Amino acid sequence: MPRVDENYAFPQKRANAAAVLDYAWDQAAFTASDAIAATGLTRSTVIALCDELVERGWLCELPNARAAGEYRKGRPARRYELRASAGAVVGVDAGQHCVTAAVADLRGRELARAHTEIDPDSAGQRLAVADATIANALEAAGMQEQAVLCVTVGVPAPTDLDGASPEGELEFWSRMNPGFAAHLRERSSEQGRERGRLIEVENDANLAALAEGALGAGAGASSYIALMTGERLGAGYVVDGHLVRGKRGAAGELRLLSLVEGVGSTHGISALLRTWALDLRASGALDDASPLMKTPKANLGAEAVFLAAESGDPAAVGLIDRMAERLARVCAVLGGLLDVERIVFSGAVAASLGGLLPRTAARLDDLTHPPAPDLVASPLGGGVVSIGAVVRALQIVRANAPVLEPLLPKREQTIPF
């Protein structure tokens, strides 16, 4: 845990500073009067805190209201703004085959991202690759490592509150999360920083749910599911505005699907359409003119099936109908259990689901009591987990801002680099 800034060692002062900062985070320019009205604090308290927050580097003071053209009479009001450059956050998607790191400023504006392919079976390599990918993203963003206030990592595994994962079947979870939280905290400690850095490791589908609620197809819904639908199915649940993790962080692992007739596993859309298409081709049942026969085997994946179905190929349409039946059963179980208003299909495959979701929705209507949840495709694409990791990192920084030390403007920096 980062050390508490001595300026905010007293709980009441820390709470007051947090209130002003929380207000500043959601505003553009504001005056002390604006902050007083929003926080209920006294004028003297707000003005003193704004001065301190400017000194600490969280806020910057803008030209006063007279210079901004907003002054009419009396003393011109002082104006402030959150310094988006006071720090950075890093969101990491540590997927099975690729690690992606995104760097954003304190307003959530993405500055850069980096990708690195990885051997899915090398647990040790994952830590080194994550370090290198974060470093590459920071370099591309032109940010120094000292600027990073929080790193959030998404992994395809459940995580406890310390960011650790159980072994899982065939040790898959422990390979996907070989101790990211402990590793990143140790690195911060070894670097001997004066400032603390917050680290969180979270399930990837949970981060996808946060991304969808903040910037994607979950926006405006109080209860929804983000369903990761690529190689495997995983879910992030938001119910009544709150992310549902479960005691061990495994609420969205969907092992219950093995008990659902017509589903039987957590295999995702991409994995199953590829397998079904290859099996159909191997069976000899395809017409020679079918696009599924003409497509090279190495390219016979979900995208090829969707394209063939769009062209009217009967075999491909049959596979889409088969997938719609399966997904409808998944949605009926999850949507009925949690009474959500929306199910968002997230991940890279979401952009190709235009022909699948209407078929799934029609079958879902037959399986559920009305109204069935709306089925929508995410607009966030394959970056949804890293986007969600950035969203979560910003939440963490906002919640802990008084105990963090932002970078001062360059002309005032006293920390040697």
C-alpha positions in Angstrom: 0.0 0.0 0.0 1.4 3.4 -0.9 2.4 5.6 2.0 0.0 8.3 3.0 1.0 11.8 1.8 1.9 13.6 5.1 -0.3 16.6 3.8 -3.3 14.3 4.1 -2.4 12.2 7.2 -5.5 13.2 9.0 -8.7 11.3 7.9 -11.0 14.4 7.8 -8.5 16.4 5.7 -8.0 13.3 3.4 -11.7 13.0 3.0 -12.1 16.7 2.1 -9.3 16.5 -0.4 -10.8 13.4 -1.9 -14.2 15.2 -2.3 -12.6 18.1 -4.1 -10.5 15.8 -6.4 -13.5 13.6 -7.1 -15.4 16.7 -8.2 -12.5 17.9 -10.3 -12.3 14.6 -12.1 -15.7 15.0 -13.7 -15.3 18.7 -14.6 -13.5 20.8 -17.1 -12.6 24.1 -15.6 -14.2 25.0 -12.3 -14.1 27.7 -9.7 -13.9 27.5 -5.9 -17.6 28.4 -5.8 -18.4 25.5 -8.1 -16.5 23.1 -5.8 -18.2 24.6 -2.7 -21.6 24.0 -4.1 -20.8 20.4 -5.2 -19.0 19.3 -2.0 -20.7 21.3 0.8 -17.4 22.3 2.2 -16.7 25.8 3.4 -15.1 28.4 1.2 -11.9 28.6 3.3 -11.5 24.8 3.2 -12.0 24.6 -0.5 -9.7 27.4 -1.4 -7.0 26.0 0.9 -7.4 22.5 -0.5 -7.3 23.8 -4.1 -4.0 25.7 -3.3 -2.6 22.5 -1.8 -3.7 20.3 -4.6 -2.1 22.7 -7.1 1.1 22.6 -5.1 1.0 18.8 -4.9 0.4 18.6 -8.7 -3.2 17.3 -8.9 -4.7 20.5 -10.1 -3.5 23.4 -12.2 -4.7 27.0 -11.9 -6.1 28.5 -15.1 -6.3 32.1 -16.1 -9.0 33.7 -13.9 -12.5 34.5 -15.0 -11.6 37.9 -16.2 -9.0 36.5 -18.6 -11.4 33.7 -19.7 -14.1 36.3 -20.6 -16.5 35.2 -17.8 -15.9 38.1 -15.4 -18.6 40.7 -15.0 -18.1 42.5 -11.7 -16.3 42.0 -8.4 -13.1 40.1 -7.9 -12.5 37.6 -10.8 -12.9 34.0 -9.7 -9.9 31.7 -9.7 -10.3 28.7 -12.0 -8.9 25.3 -11.6 -8.6 22.1 -13.6 -7.5 18.5 -13.0 -4.0 17.9 -14.4 -4.5 15.0 -16.8 -0.7 14.7 -17.1 -0.2 14.4 -13.3 0.1 10.7 -13.7 -0.7 7.7 -16.0 -2.4 4.4 -15.6 -1.6 1.2 -17.4 -4.2 -1.4 -18.4 -2.9 -4.8 -19.4 -4.7 -7.7 -21.2 -2.6 -10.7 -20.4 -4.4 -13.1 -22.7 -3.5 -16.6 -23.5 -1.7 -15.9 -26.7 -1.0 -12.1 -26.6 -0.2 -9.5 -24.0 -1.5 -5.9 -24.7 -0.7 -2.9 -22.6 -2.5 0.5 -22.9 -1.3 3.7 -21.3 -3.8 6.5 -20.5 -3.7 9.8 -18.8 -5.9 10.7 -15.8 -8.8 11.7 -18.0 -8.7 8.2 -19.6 -7.3 9.4 -22.9 -5.3 6.6 -24.4 -1.7 7.7 -25.2 -0.3 4.5 -26.6 -0.6 0.7 -26.6 1.8 -2.2 -27.3 1.2 -5.9 -28.2 3.4 -8.9 -27.8 2.7 -12.5 -28.9 3.4 -15.1 -26.3 3.8 -18.8 -25.9 0.6 -19.8 -24.1 2.2 -22.6 -22.2 5.2 -20.6 -20.7 4.2 -19.3 -17.3 7.6 -17.8 -16.6 7.8 -16.0 -19.9 4.5 -14.3 -19.3 5.9 -12.1 -16.5 8.9 -11.0 -18.6 6.7 -10.3 -21.6 4.3 -8.3 -19.5 7.2 -6.2 -18.2 8.5 -5.6 -21.7 5.1 -4.8 -23.2 4.4 -2.2 -20.4 7.8 -0.7 -21.0 7.2 -0.5 -24.8 3.8 1.1 -24.3 5.2 3.7 -21.9 8.0 4.5 -24.3 5.5 5.0 -27.2 3.4 7.2 -24.9 6.4 9.3 -24.0 5.8 8.6 -20.3 8.3 7.9 -17.7 7.8 4.9 -15.4 7.6 7.3 -12.4 4.3 8.7 -13.8 2.4 5.4 -13.4 0.0 5.5 -10.5 -1.8 2.2 -11.1 -1.4 -0.9 -13.2 -4.4 -3.2 -13.7 -3.9 -6.6 -15.3 -6.7 -8.7 -16.8 -6.1 -12.5 -16.9 -8.3 -15.4 -18.2 -8.6 -16.8 -14.6 -10.5 -16.0 -11.4 -8.5 -13.9 -9.0 -8.9 -13.3 -5.3 -8.6 -9.8 -3.6 -4.8 -10.1 -3.6 -4.7 -10.8 -7.4 -3.8 -14.5 -7.0 -5.4 -17.3 -9.0 -6.0 -21.0 -8.1 -4.3 -23.7 -10.2 -7.4 -24.6 -12.1 -7.9 -27.6 -14.4 -4.5 -28.8 -15.8 -3.0 -25.8 -14.0 -4.4 -23.5 -16.7 -5.3 -20.6 -14.3 -1.9 -20.7 -12.6 -0.2 -20.6 -16.0 -2.3 -17.6 -17.1 -1.7 -15.8 -13.9 1.8 -16.8 -12.6 1.8 -14.2 -9.9 1.4 -10.9 -11.7 0.3 -9.0 -8.6 3.2 -10.1 -6.5 5.7 -9.6 -9.3 4.6 -6.1 -10.1 4.5 -5.1 -6.5 8.0 -6.5 -6.0 9.3 -4.6 -9.0 7.9 -1.4 -7.6 9.6 -2.0 -4.3 12.9 -2.9 -5.9 12.9 0.4 -7.9 12.8 2.2 -4.5 10.1 4.7 -5.5 9.2 7.5 -3.2 5.6 7.2 -4.5 3.5 4.2 -4.2 2.0 2.4 -7.1 -1.3 0.5 -6.9 -1.5 -2.9 -8.5 -4.6 -4.9 -9.3 -5.1 -8.2 -11.1 -8.6 -9.0 -12.2 -10.5 -11.6 -14.3 -10.6 -10.5 -17.9 -14.4 -10.8 -18.3 -14.9 -8.7 -15.3 -12.8 -6.0 -16.8 -14.7 -6.4 -20.1 -17.9 -5.7 -18.1 -16.5 -2.5 -16.7 -15.4 -1.4 -20.2 -18.9 -2.1 -21.6 -20.5 -0.1 -18.9 -18.2 2.9 -19.2 -17.7 3.1 -23.0 -19.5 0.2 -24.7 -22.8 -1.5 -25.2 -23.5 -1.8 -21.5 -23.8 2.0 -21.0 -27.1 3.0 -19.5 -28.0 -0.4 -18.2 -28.0 -1.1 -14.5 -27.9 -4.9 -14.9 -26.1 -6.6 -17.8 -23.7 -9.4 -18.7 -20.6 -9.0 -20.7 -20.1 -12.4 -22.4 -16.6 -13.1 -23.8 -17.3 -15.2 -26.8 -14.0 -16.0 -28.6 -12.2 -19.3 -27.9 -14.0 -19.7 -24.6 -17.0 -18.3 -22.8 -16.5 -16.2 -19.8 -18.8 -13.7 -18.2 -18.7 -10.4 -16.3 -21.8 -9.6 -14.3 -23.0 -6.2 -13.4 -26.2 -6.4 -11.3 -27.9 -3.2 -9.9 -24.8 -1.2 -10.9 -22.3 -3.5 -9.1 -19.7 -5.9 -10.4 -20.4 -9.4 -9.1 -17.2 -11.3 -8.4 -18.1 -14.0 -5.9 -16.1 -15.1 -2.9 -13.2 -16.5 -4.9 -13.6 -14.2 -7.9 -14.9 -17.1 -10.0 -18.6 -16.0 -10.6 -18.1 -15.7 -14.3 -16.2 -18.9 -15.0 -19.4 -20.6 -16.3 -18.5 -24.1 -15.3 -22.3 -24.6 -14.8 -22.6 -24.7 -18.6 -21.3 -28.3 -18.5 -24.7 -29.1 -16.9 -26.8 -27.3 -19.5 -28.4 -29.6 -22.1 -27.4 -28.4 -25.6 -24.3 -26.5 -24.3 -22.1 -28.8 -22.3 -18.9 -26.8 -22.2 -17.4 -23.3 -22.1 -16.1 -23.4 -25.7 -16.6 -20.1 -27.4 -18.0 -19.0 -30.8 -14.6 -18.9 -32.5 -13.5 -22.3 -31.2 -16.8 -24.1 -32.1 -17.4 -22.7 -35.5 -13.9 -23.6 -36.5 -14.3 -27.1 -35.2 -17.7 -27.6 -36.7 -16.7 -26.3 -40.1 -13.6 -28.6 -40.2 -15.6 -31.6 -39.0 -18.3 -30.9 -41.7 -15.6 -30.7 -44.3 -14.0 -33.9 -43.2 -17.3 -35.7 -43.3 -17.7 -35.2 -47.0 -21.1 -33.7 -46.6 -20.2 -30.3 -48.2 -20.9 -29.4 -51.8 -17.8 -28.8 -53.8 -19.1 -25.3 -54.5 -19.5 -24.4 -50.9 -17.2 -21.6 -49.7 -16.4 -23.9 -46.7 -14.8 -26.3 -49.2 -12.9 -23.6 -51.1 -11.5 -21.9 -48.1 -8.0 -23.2 -47.1 -8.2 -25.3 -44.0 -5.9 -22.9 -42.1 -8.3 -20.1 -42.7 -11.5 -22.0 -42.0 -12.5 -20.2 -38.8 -15.4 -18.3 -37.5 -14.9 -15.4 -39.9 -15.1 -17.7 -42.9 -18.3 -19.3 -41.6 -19.9 -15.9 -41.1 -18.9 -14.7 -44.6 -20.2 -17.9 -46.2 -23.5 -17.6 -44.3 -23.9 -14.0 -45.5 -23.5 -15.3 -49.1 -26.3 -17.7 -48.5 -24.3 -21.0 -48.3 -26.7 -23.5 -46.8 -24.0 -25.4 -44.9 -22.7 -22.2 -43.2 -26.3 -21.1 -42.4 -26.8 -24.4 -40.8 -23.8 -23.9 -38.6 -25.0 -20.4 -37.6 -28.4 -21.8 -36.7 -26.7 -24.4 -34.6 -24.7 -21.8 -32.8 -27.8 -19.6 -32.3 -29.5 -22.5 -30.5 -26.5 -23.0 -28.3 -26.1 -19.4 -27.4 -29.8 -19.0 -26.7 -29.6 -21.7 -24.1 -26.5 -19.9 -22.5 -28.4 -16.6 -22.5 -31.5 -18.2 -21.1 -29.6 -19.6 -18.2 -27.5 -16.6 -17.4 -30.2 -14.0 -18.1 -32.9 -15.8 -16.2 -30.7 -16.4 -13.2 -29.6 -12.8 -12.8 -32.6 -11.0 -14.3 -30.5 -8.7 -16.5 -31.8 -6.3 -19.1 -28.9 -6.8 -21.6 -26.3 -9.3 -22.6 -23.3 -7.8 -24.4 -21.3 -10.1 -26.7 -17.7 -8.8 -26.2 -14.4 -9.5 -27.8 -12.9 -9.5 -31.3 -15.6 -11.8 -32.7 -18.4 -9.3 -31.8 -18.0 -7.3 -35.0 -19.1 -10.4 -37.0 -22.2 -11.3 -35.1 -24.7 -9.2 -37.1 -26.3 -12.3 -38.6 -26.1 -14.5 -35.5 -27.6 -12.4 -32.8 -31.1 -12.0 -34.4 -31.3 -15.8 -34.8 -30.2 -16.2 -31.2 -32.7 -13.6 -29.9 -35.6 -15.3 -31.7 -34.7 -18.7 -30.1 -34.2 -17.0 -26.7 -37.8 -15.6 -26.8 -39.0 -19.3 -26.9 -36.8 -20.2 -23.9 -37.5 -17.4 -21.5 -40.4 -15.6 -19.8 -40.8 -12.1 -21.4 -39.1 -9.8 -21.6 -36.0 -11.6 -22.7 -32.7 -9.6 -22.2 -31.6 -7.6 -25.2 -28.7 -9.2 -27.1 -26.1 -6.7 -28.4 -22.7 -6.8 -30.0 -19.9 -4.8 -28.3 -18.4 -1.9 -30.3 -15.1 -2.2 -28.4 -13.6 -5.1 -30.4 -10.6 -7.1 -29.3 -9.3 -4.3 -27.0 -12.2 -4.6 -24.6 -10.1 -6.1 -21.8 -7.3 -3.6 -21.9 -9.9 -0.8 -22.1 -11.6 -2.2 -19.0 -8.2 -2.5 -17.3 -7.7 1.2 -17.9 -11.2 2.0 -16.7 -10.6 0.0 -13.5 -7.1 1.6 -13.0 -8.7 5.1 -13.1 -11.3 4.0 -10.6 -8.6 2.9 -8.3 -6.6 6.1 -8.6 -9.7 8.2 -8.0 -10.5 6.2 -4.9 -7.0 6.5 -3.5 -5.8 9.9 -4.9 -5.0 11.5 -1.5 -2.5 8.7 -0.7 -0.7 8.9 -4.1 1.9 11.4 -5.2 1.4 12.7 -8.7 4.1 14.1 -10.9 4.7 17.8 -10.5 4.8 20.0 -13.5 8.3 19.9 -15.0 9.3 23.3 -13.9 8.6 22.3 -10.3 9.8 18.7 -10.1 11.9 17.9 -7.2 12.1 14.1 -7.7 15.3 13.3 -9.7 15.0 11.1 -12.7 
